[in-house]
Amino acid sequence: MSWQSYIDQSLLGTGQVAKAAIHGLDGSPWATSNGFKVTPEQVQKIVNAFNSGTLAEFYTSGMYIGTETTESGTEQEIKYKFIKQNGKAFYVKEGDTGACVFKTNTCLIIAVYEDGMQAGNCNDVVEKLGDYLLECNF
C-alpha cells in the first residue's frame, strides 16, 4: 500500500478524519490530503517533543499543526491547545476541531477532525493505523 493510500483509505476513508498527513521524522512529507499543509518545522518541533519528553512549551504556547490562508492572502499557522499525551500520541483541540499526532519509529501520522466528528473516533483510527505501522517496523 502506498503512503497516499493510508491517507485516502485508512484515515479519510473512515469518515472520522477531515485532514491528514504522514511525515518522516526528519519533517519530509510522505503523503497528505488535499489542501493540508504541515510544515517541516512543525513536524520537527513535535518530533523533538516526543524524543525529549519536554512538553512545557506545548502546554503554555499551544501546538501548531498546518497552515491556512487568511483573507489578506498570507499563510498563518493553525494553533491548537495541547490536551494530553500518551507514550505514542499527542492530542490537541481548538473549539470544535482537534488533532491526534501519532509517532512511529519512522514517521508521524497527523490527523485532524472537524465540527461534527468525534475526537475519540478520530483518535481510535489514528492509533489503529499507528499500531499497525509499528507492527510492520515503520
KEMAR-620673 format. One record per residue: residue number from 1; residue in one letter; x, y, z of N, C-alpha, C in turn. Coordinates in pm, whole numbers. Each point is the difference from the previous one (the first is absolute). Layout:
N
- num / residu / nX / nY / nZ / caX / caY / caZ / cX / cY / cZ
- NUM / A / X / Y / Z / X / Y / Z / X / Y / Z
...
***
This chain:
138
- num / residu / nX / nY / nZ / caX / caY / caZ / cX / cY / cZ
- 1 / M / 85 / -118 / 0 / -85 / 118 / 0 / 90 / 124 / 0
- 2 / S / -36 / 99 / -79 / 77 / 125 / -3 / -35 / 86 / 121
- 3 / W / 89 / 94 / 30 / -27 / 91 / 112 / -126 / 81 / -25
- 4 / Q / -22 / 38 / -126 / -121 / 77 / -31 / -125 / -84 / 23
- 5 / S / 9 / -130 / -23 / -114 / -88 / 26 / -36 / -4 / 148
- 6 / Y / 102 / 6 / 85 / -28 / 6 / 144 / -79 / 126 / 34
- 7 / I / 36 / 112 / -63 / -75 / 124 / 21 / -143 / -15 / -51
- 8 / D / -12 / -40 / -127 / -130 / -2 / -67 / -95 / -107 / 54
- 9 / Q / 53 / -119 / 29 / -86 / -111 / 40 / -5 / -20 / 152
- 10 / S / 117 / -9 / 63 / 4 / -34 / 142 / -37 / 115 / 91
- 11 / L / 15 / 123 / -47 / -32 / 117 / 83 / -125 / 71 / -53
- 12 / L / 10 / 69 / -113 / -114 / 75 / -52 / -118 / -92 / -34
- 13 / G / 30 / -119 / -49 / -104 / -94 / -41 / -89 / -48 / 113
- 14 / T / 42 / 19 / 123 / -81 / -43 / 115 / -113 / 98 / 30
- 15 / G / 11 / 122 / -50 / -97 / 103 / 33 / 21 / 62 / 137
- 16 / Q / 106 / -41 / 69 / 31 / 50 / 134 / 113 / 102 / 0
- 17 / V / 60 / 22 / -118 / 114 / 90 / -15 / -29 / 95 / -115
- 18 / A / 19 / 131 / 23 / -27 / 100 / -103 / 123 / 30 / -85
- 19 / K / 118 / 4 / 64 / 126 / 28 / -69 / 108 / -86 / 63
- 20 / A / 99 / -39 / -81 / 105 / -85 / 57 / 129 / 15 / -79
- 21 / A / 109 / -32 / 69 / 132 / 0 / -63 / 87 / -104 / 68
- 22 / I / 93 / -54 / -76 / 104 / -87 / 54 / 132 / 62 / -40
- 23 / H / 84 / 24 / 100 / 132 / 61 / -22 / 107 / -89 / 60
- 24 / G / 116 / -3 / -64 / 115 / -66 / 59 / 43 / 77 / 124
- 25 / L / 77 / -65 / 86 / 43 / 66 / 123 / 97 / 115 / -26
- 26 / D / 50 / 9 / -123 / 86 / 113 / -38 / -82 / 119 / -49
- 27 / G / -132 / -14 / -2 / -89 / 108 / -44 / -49 / -13 / -142
- 28 / S / 59 / -91 / -78 / -37 / -12 / -141 / -140 / -60 / -15
- 29 / P / -82 / 59 / -88 / -136 / -51 / -20 / 3 / -129 / -83
- 30 / W / -71 / -102 / 46 / -13 / -125 / -74 / -133 / -6 / -74
- 31 / A / -104 / 54 / 62 / -134 / 2 / -61 / -85 / 99 / 77
- 32 / T / -97 / 59 / -70 / -88 / 97 / 66 / -134 / 8 / -71
- 33 / S / -101 / 42 / 72 / -129 / 22 / -63 / 2 / 136 / -71
- 34 / N / -87 / 16 / -97 / -5 / 123 / -79 / -19 / 122 / 89
- 35 / G / 84 / 100 / -21 / -14 / 126 / 70 / 53 / 3 / 142
- 36 / F / 58 / -110 / 48 / 51 / -6 / 137 / 152 / 12 / -7
- 37 / K / 51 / 110 / 55 / 143 / 25 / -6 / 57 / 9 / 141
- 38 / V / 75 / -101 / 37 / 73 / -1 / 127 / 145 / 29 / -35
- 39 / T / 61 / 96 / 67 / 136 / 39 / -34 / 102 / -94 / 63
- 40 / P / 116 / -14 / -63 / 107 / -81 / 60 / 40 / 52 / 138
- 41 / E / -6 / 130 / 21 / 34 / 58 / 130 / -100 / -43 / 107
- 42 / Q / -127 / -5 / -35 / -101 / -46 / 96 / 26 / -146 / 37
- 43 / V / 31 / -82 / -101 / 28 / -141 / 25 / 122 / -15 / 90
- 44 / Q / 107 / 73 / -30 / 122 / -10 / 79 / -24 / 37 / 146
- 45 / K / -79 / 103 / 24 / -30 / 42 / 137 / -76 / -111 / 74
- 46 / I / -93 / -65 / -69 / -77 / -109 / 61 / 90 / -121 / 26
- 47 / V / 83 / -35 / -98 / 92 / -114 / 17 / 95 / 26 / 117
- 48 / N / 53 / 121 / 8 / 90 / 34 / 111 / -69 / -15 / 135
- 49 / A / -127 / 39 / 7 / -74 / -14 / 125 / -22 / -147 / 35
- 50 / F / -33 / -82 / -100 / -14 / -144 / 24 / 131 / -57 / 54
- 51 / N / 111 / 36 / -66 / 130 / -56 / 36 / 50 / 46 / 135
- 52 / S / -25 / 126 / 34 / 53 / 55 / 125 / -97 / -16 / 117
- 53 / G / -128 / -16 / -32 / -101 / -6 / 106 / -32 / 136 / 59
- 54 / T / 57 / 106 / -58 / -22 / 136 / 50 / -123 / 59 / -68
- 55 / L / -105 / 21 / 77 / -127 / 46 / -55 / -42 / 137 / 50
- 56 / A / 82 / 63 / 83 / -37 / 127 / 62 / -40 / 105 / -104
- 57 / E / 74 / 9 / -110 / -32 / 100 / -102 / -138 / -24 / -60
- 58 / F / -36 / -126 / -23 / -132 / -31 / -56 / -111 / 35 / 99
- 59 / Y / 22 / -28 / 128 / -101 / 32 / 100 / -18 / 151 / 16
- 60 / T / 107 / 76 / -11 / -10 / 145 / 20 / -32 / 76 / -129
- 61 / S / 56 / -43 / -113 / -14 / 76 / -125 / -85 / -69 / -106
- 62 / G / -39 / -124 / 24 / -78 / -74 / -98 / 88 / -71 / -101
- 63 / M / -65 / -78 / -85 / 70 / -74 / -106 / -53 / 48 / -134
- 64 / Y / 90 / 23 / -93 / -38 / 46 / -133 / 5 / -116 / -97
- 65 / I / -114 / -22 / -68 / -11 / -108 / -97 / -70 / 54 / -124
- 66 / G / 72 / 8 / -108 / -59 / 44 / -126 / -4 / 151 / -13
- 67 / T / -39 / 44 / -118 / -14 / 142 / -29 / -133 / 24 / -70
- 68 / E / -42 / 125 / 5 / -119 / 41 / -73 / 26 / 136 / -62
- 69 / T / -68 / 29 / -108 / 15 / 129 / -66 / -101 / 97 / 58
- 70 / T / 48 / 115 / 45 / -87 / 102 / 57 / -70 / 78 / -112
- 71 / E / -92 / 86 / 38 / -71 / 82 / -99 / 95 / 90 / -77
- 72 / S / 110 / 39 / 64 / 97 / 86 / -68 / 95 / -79 / -90
- 73 / G / -14 / -134 / -1 / 81 / -81 / -89 / 130 / -51 / 60
- 74 / T / 24 / 27 / 127 / 122 / -49 / 64 / -25 / -135 / 67
- 75 / E / 106 / -78 / 12 / -9 / -130 / 67 / 15 / 19 / 150
- 76 / Q / -86 / -65 / 76 / 3 / 10 / 145 / -5 / -141 / 57
- 77 / E / 85 / -27 / 100 / 0 / -131 / 64 / -127 / -16 / 84
- 78 / I / -49 / -124 / 8 / -120 / -30 / 78 / 44 / -47 / 138
- 79 / K / -49 / 68 / 102 / 39 / -28 / 138 / -108 / -82 / 71
- 80 / Y / 45 / -103 / 71 / -87 / -85 / 79 / 44 / 2 / 145
- 81 / K / -95 / -18 / 90 / 30 / -14 / 142 / 44 / -144 / 25
- 82 / F / 112 / -15 / 68 / 52 / -134 / 33 / -85 / -58 / 111
- 83 / I / -55 / -119 / -22 / -89 / -63 / 97 / 73 / -105 / 84
- 84 / K / 59 / -98 / -69 / 67 / -108 / 72 / 90 / -78 / -94
- 85 / Q / 74 / -92 / 60 / 83 / -89 / -79 / 5 / -136 / 67
- 86 / N / 22 / -102 / -81 / 37 / -130 / 55 / 136 / -32 / -63
- 87 / G / 51 / -115 / 16 / 134 / -31 / -50 / 17 / 17 / -150
- 88 / K / -107 / -18 / -77 / 12 / 1 / -145 / -76 / 112 / -69
- 89 / A / -85 / 72 / 71 / -85 / 99 / -67 / -19 / 126 / 84
- 90 / F / -19 / 112 / -73 / -36 / 129 / 58 / -142 / 31 / -46
- 91 / Y / -76 / 66 / 88 / -137 / 37 / -32 / -17 / 150 / 24
- 92 / V / -57 / 69 / -100 / -18 / 144 / 8 / -141 / 35 / -42
- 93 / K / -44 / 122 / 38 / -137 / 42 / -30 / -5 / 151 / -13
- 94 / E / -91 / 47 / -82 / -30 / 143 / -11 / -145 / 14 / -43
- 95 / G / -84 / 41 / 92 / -143 / 12 / -31 / -58 / -137 / -31
- 96 / D / -66 / -11 / -115 / -62 / -127 / -41 / 93 / -87 / -84
- 97 / T / 124 / 41 / -15 / 96 / -78 / -78 / 115 / -45 / 90
- 98 / G / 75 / -94 / -49 / 115 / -48 / 75 / 80 / -95 / -84
- 99 / A / 103 / -58 / 60 / 87 / -90 / -75 / 62 / -104 / 92
- 100 / C / 40 / -108 / -63 / 77 / -104 / 65 / 129 / -14 / -81
- 101 / V / 113 / -2 / 70 / 130 / -16 / -65 / 65 / -124 / 61
- 102 / F / 28 / -99 / -85 / 53 / -129 / 45 / 141 / -17 / -56
- 103 / K / 94 / -39 / 85 / 138 / -21 / -43 / 30 / -149 / -9
- 104 / T / 49 / -42 / -117 / 51 / -136 / -16 / 153 / 8 / 2
- 105 / N / 66 / -108 / -37 / 146 / 0 / -3 / 57 / 87 / -112
- 106 / T / -79 / 23 / -106 / 51 / 71 / -117 / -83 / 120 / -44
- 107 / C / -119 / 17 / 55 / -86 / 108 / -51 / -97 / 52 / 106
- 108 / L / -61 / 114 / -34 / -111 / 56 / 77 / -127 / -12 / -83
- 109 / I / -106 / -45 / 64 / -132 / 2 / -62 / -74 / 117 / 65
- 110 / I / -48 / 92 / -81 / -70 / 118 / 50 / -141 / -2 / -58
- 111 / A / -100 / -1 / 87 / -138 / -5 / -47 / -83 / 104 / 74
- 112 / V / -79 / 74 / -75 / -85 / 107 / 53 / -146 / -41 / -13
- 113 / Y / -76 / 23 / 106 / -145 / -17 / -7 / -63 / 139 / 5
- 114 / E / -119 / 13 / -56 / -68 / 128 / -6 / -137 / -10 / 67
- 115 / D / -69 / 112 / 4 / -133 / 9 / 58 / -88 / -112 / -54
- 116 / G / -70 / -69 / 89 / -86 / -111 / -40 / 67 / -135 / 10
- 117 / M / 132 / -2 / 17 / 74 / -125 / 17 / 34 / -15 / 148
- 118 / Q / 17 / -123 / 44 / 32 / -28 / 140 / 150 / -18 / 18
- 119 / A / 56 / 69 / 97 / 143 / -9 / 29 / 43 / -144 / 25
- 120 / G / -76 / -71 / 81 / 35 / -137 / 33 / 5 / -92 / -120
- 121 / N / -93 / 20 / -94 / -1 / -83 / -121 / 122 / 29 / -87
- 122 / C / 34 / 128 / -14 / 120 / 38 / -76 / 124 / -62 / 66
- 123 / N / 9 / 14 / 130 / 115 / -54 / 73 / 12 / -151 / -20
- 124 / D / -112 / -71 / 7 / 1 / -146 / -18 / 53 / -38 / -137
- 125 / V / -44 / 71 / -104 / 43 / -28 / -137 / 151 / 21 / -13
- 126 / V / 49 / 111 / 54 / 143 / 32 / -9 / 83 / -101 / 79
- 127 / E / -45 / -32 / 120 / 74 / -94 / 84 / 4 / -139 / -63
- 128 / K / -108 / -42 / -63 / -4 / -130 / -67 / 101 / -4 / -114
- 129 / L / 3 / 105 / -83 / 96 / 5 / -109 / 143 / 7 / 55
- 130 / G / 21 / 81 / 102 / 133 / 12 / 59 / 50 / -132 / 56
- 131 / D / -86 / -71 / 72 / 39 / -131 / 55 / 31 / -99 / -112
- 132 / Y / -78 / 5 / -108 / 27 / -88 / -115 / 138 / 31 / -60
- 133 / L / 29 / 129 / -18 / 130 / 37 / -57 / 115 / -42 / 92
- 134 / L / -20 / 14 / 130 / 102 / -46 / 95 / 22 / -151 / -11
- 135 / E / -109 / -77 / -15 / 12 / -145 / -18 / 77 / -35 / -127
- 136 / C / -10 / 87 / -101 / 71 / -21 / -127 / 141 / 63 / 2
- 137 / N / 44 / 40 / 118 / 134 / 59 / 20 / 18 / 134 / -68
- 138 / F / -106 / 77 / -11 / 11 / 136 / -52 / -1 / 97 / 114
***
